[in-house]
């Protein structure tokens, strides 16, 4: 393992540890406030194309996995949302779906020039438009395509088809939380819940596919005991 990889892992862990502290300790100064976006209907219709319709579980998942997490057998709500600039370019896109207790983030993009909401805010209201926020227990980020996160996973985690699970005190937990994908979930919690009331208790990752491997992740959310 190269020295540059060691530095990168340490930076991810430092970023993740800071996010973890912001979420769990309301006494630590935090630049991320509660999101003021409460529904997709709040977005400007002239700039957005938003579609929501009933759907089944995302590809690569099954009812047994959901039963193991105490997620009910149910219909899901698939949402696609795209924000366009004045000249018609796509500045932000989101694809994901919500079911009672679970949110799947499937495909997201936000350009550096975008003035729209953060992906974490869109993720929050995709769930909130159908269910009360305090029922959210699991966030899946599926088919991870972010190059930074994929490079980290390939170099550090040695994933296979069996889930690898890291509790919140593991270095790898903080490293994952410090990646682009991990930060989406961390910022989702910071924008959705009063700090010190929820925590990410564990992170799971695994792969599917043969010739082309797809990386999947799950972030488990729990209440913090008063």
VMD Tcl script that draws the C-alpha trace (Angstrom):
set ca {
  {0.00 0.00 0.00}
  {1.46 3.35 -1.06}
  {2.09 6.32 1.24}
  {-0.42 8.35 -0.80}
  {-3.12 5.76 -0.09}
  {-2.33 5.92 3.64}
  {-2.73 9.70 3.49}
  {-6.01 9.38 1.58}
  {-7.43 6.86 4.05}
  {-6.46 9.09 6.98}
  {-8.13 12.09 5.35}
  {-11.31 10.11 4.76}
  {-11.28 8.94 8.39}
  {-10.80 12.48 9.68}
  {-13.66 13.75 7.52}
  {-15.89 10.86 8.59}
  {-15.08 11.29 12.28}
  {-16.01 14.96 12.03}
  {-19.34 14.12 10.36}
  {-19.97 11.52 13.06}
  {-19.30 14.10 15.78}
  {-21.58 16.69 14.15}
  {-24.43 14.16 14.01}
  {-24.17 12.87 17.57}
  {-22.93 15.88 19.55}
  {-25.02 19.09 19.31}
  {-22.42 20.98 21.38}
  {-19.84 20.85 18.58}
  {-20.10 23.74 16.06}
  {-21.46 22.44 12.76}
  {-21.82 24.27 9.42}
  {-24.71 22.05 8.24}
  {-28.10 23.23 9.46}
  {-31.57 21.72 9.27}
  {-32.83 21.69 5.68}
  {-35.56 24.18 4.82}
  {-36.71 22.03 1.88}
  {-39.70 20.00 3.04}
  {-41.21 18.69 -0.22}
  {-40.40 18.23 -3.88}
  {-43.39 20.49 -4.56}
  {-41.35 23.37 -3.10}
  {-39.07 23.28 -6.15}
  {-39.52 25.66 -9.09}
  {-41.54 23.87 -11.77}
  {-39.87 25.90 -14.52}
  {-36.42 24.50 -13.62}
  {-37.32 20.95 -12.63}
  {-38.70 17.79 -14.22}
  {-39.98 15.53 -11.42}
  {-41.77 12.19 -11.75}
  {-42.93 9.80 -9.04}
  {-44.73 6.50 -9.51}
  {-45.23 3.17 -7.70}
  {-42.52 0.57 -8.15}
  {-41.07 -2.65 -6.75}
  {-37.75 -3.20 -5.04}
  {-34.69 -1.93 -6.94}
  {-32.79 -4.42 -9.07}
  {-30.25 -6.51 -7.08}
  {-32.40 -6.54 -3.92}
  {-34.97 -9.03 -2.68}
  {-37.68 -9.40 -0.05}
  {-35.52 -11.66 2.16}
  {-32.97 -8.86 2.59}
  {-35.78 -6.50 3.57}
  {-37.33 -9.01 5.99}
  {-33.96 -9.41 7.72}
  {-34.06 -5.65 8.38}
  {-37.71 -5.74 9.53}
  {-38.73 -3.72 6.46}
  {-42.32 -4.67 5.52}
  {-43.31 -6.21 2.20}
  {-44.65 -3.16 0.42}
  {-44.97 -1.01 -2.66}
  {-42.16 1.50 -3.22}
  {-42.25 5.00 -4.68}
  {-39.74 5.65 -7.47}
  {-38.72 9.28 -7.98}
  {-36.68 10.83 -10.75}
  {-35.85 14.53 -10.56}
  {-33.77 16.72 -12.85}
  {-32.89 20.40 -12.54}
  {-31.98 22.36 -15.67}
  {-30.02 25.55 -16.21}
  {-31.37 28.46 -18.28}
  {-29.67 27.04 -21.37}
  {-31.12 23.57 -20.84}
  {-28.12 21.77 -19.35}
  {-28.73 19.26 -16.56}
  {-27.32 20.70 -13.32}
  {-28.68 18.10 -10.90}
  {-30.28 14.70 -11.23}
  {-31.65 12.19 -8.75}
  {-33.09 8.71 -9.05}
  {-34.20 6.76 -6.01}
  {-37.10 5.25 -4.18}
  {-38.70 5.20 -0.80}
  {-40.55 2.60 1.21}
  {-41.63 2.58 4.83}
  {-38.39 2.69 6.82}
  {-36.01 2.60 3.85}
  {-34.61 4.93 1.20}
  {-32.69 3.78 -1.90}
  {-30.41 6.35 -3.55}
  {-29.74 4.86 -6.97}
  {-28.25 7.46 -9.31}
  {-27.29 11.04 -8.47}
  {-25.38 13.93 -10.04}
  {-24.86 17.55 -9.05}
  {-22.64 19.78 -11.16}
  {-20.20 22.15 -9.50}
  {-22.01 25.14 -10.99}
  {-25.43 24.09 -9.69}
  {-27.28 26.51 -7.42}
  {-29.93 23.91 -6.56}
  {-30.39 21.92 -3.36}
  {-27.81 19.43 -2.21}
  {-28.32 15.76 -3.03}
  {-28.80 15.10 0.68}
  {-31.74 17.53 0.72}
  {-33.37 15.92 -2.32}
  {-32.89 12.50 -0.70}
  {-34.59 13.74 2.46}
  {-37.72 15.05 0.74}
  {-38.02 12.01 -1.56}
  {-38.59 10.04 1.64}
  {-40.48 12.80 3.45}
  {-43.02 13.17 0.63}
  {-44.30 9.67 1.45}
  {-43.40 8.87 5.06}
  {-42.67 10.61 8.35}
  {-38.94 11.28 8.68}
  {-38.75 9.65 12.11}
  {-39.60 6.28 10.50}
  {-36.42 6.23 8.36}
  {-34.16 3.36 9.48}
  {-31.99 2.43 6.50}
  {-30.43 4.35 3.60}
  {-29.05 2.33 0.70}
  {-26.71 3.83 -1.86}
  {-26.81 1.40 -4.78}
  {-24.60 0.79 -7.83}
  {-22.06 3.32 -6.57}
  {-20.48 5.16 -9.50}
  {-18.69 8.03 -7.74}
  {-15.06 7.65 -8.83}
  {-13.60 8.79 -5.50}
  {-15.66 6.31 -3.50}
  {-15.04 3.44 -5.95}
  {-11.28 4.01 -5.85}
  {-11.34 4.00 -2.05}
  {-13.43 0.82 -1.90}
  {-11.17 -1.00 -4.37}
  {-7.99 -0.02 -2.51}
  {-9.21 -0.48 1.04}
  {-12.18 -2.77 1.60}
  {-11.68 -5.94 -0.49}
  {-15.41 -6.45 -0.99}
  {-17.19 -9.58 -2.20}
  {-20.76 -10.78 -2.49}
  {-21.11 -11.29 1.26}
  {-21.90 -8.17 3.29}
  {-19.09 -6.61 5.24}
  {-20.40 -4.66 8.21}
  {-18.60 -2.01 10.24}
  {-19.82 -0.65 13.55}
  {-19.48 3.04 14.33}
  {-16.18 2.67 16.22}
  {-14.35 1.01 13.30}
  {-11.79 3.02 11.28}
  {-13.38 1.77 8.05}
  {-16.76 3.10 9.21}
  {-15.35 6.60 9.55}
  {-13.42 6.27 6.28}
  {-16.59 5.34 4.36}
  {-18.50 8.17 6.04}
  {-15.79 10.56 4.84}
  {-16.24 9.66 1.16}
  {-18.57 11.56 -1.17}
  {-21.25 8.87 -0.84}
  {-20.92 8.68 2.95}
  {-21.25 12.43 3.26}
  {-24.56 12.41 1.39}
  {-26.02 10.20 4.12}
  {-24.32 12.14 6.93}
  {-25.66 15.45 5.58}
  {-29.09 13.88 5.11}
  {-29.21 13.16 8.86}
  {-27.90 16.62 9.72}
  {-30.59 18.23 7.55}
  {-33.43 15.98 8.70}
  {-33.06 15.52 12.47}
  {-32.05 17.68 15.44}
  {-28.42 16.92 16.18}
  {-27.87 14.42 18.98}
  {-31.15 12.55 18.31}
  {-30.06 10.10 15.59}
  {-26.88 8.26 14.66}
  {-25.55 6.04 11.90}
  {-24.95 2.88 13.90}
  {-23.32 0.70 11.21}
  {-22.41 0.63 7.55}
  {-22.59 -2.44 5.30}
  {-21.04 -2.87 1.84}
  {-20.98 -5.66 -0.76}
  {-20.83 -6.25 -4.51}
  {-23.04 -7.87 -7.13}
  {-22.31 -8.92 -10.70}
  {-19.54 -10.94 -12.33}
  {-17.83 -9.27 -15.28}
  {-18.82 -5.83 -14.02}
  {-18.99 -5.50 -10.25}
  {-21.52 -3.13 -8.74}
  {-20.90 -1.72 -5.25}
  {-23.80 -1.42 -2.82}
  {-23.96 0.13 0.64}
  {-26.38 0.37 3.54}
  {-26.35 2.91 6.35}
  {-28.36 1.92 9.45}
  {-29.98 4.75 11.41}
  {-30.93 4.54 15.08}
  {-32.23 6.89 17.72}
  {-29.77 8.08 20.34}
  {-30.93 7.24 23.85}
  {-31.68 10.34 25.89}
}
mol new
graphics top color blue
foreach p $ca { graphics top sphere $p radius 0.5 }
foreach p [lrange $ca 0 end-1] q [lrange $ca 1 end] { graphics top cylinder $p $q radius 0.2 }
display resetview
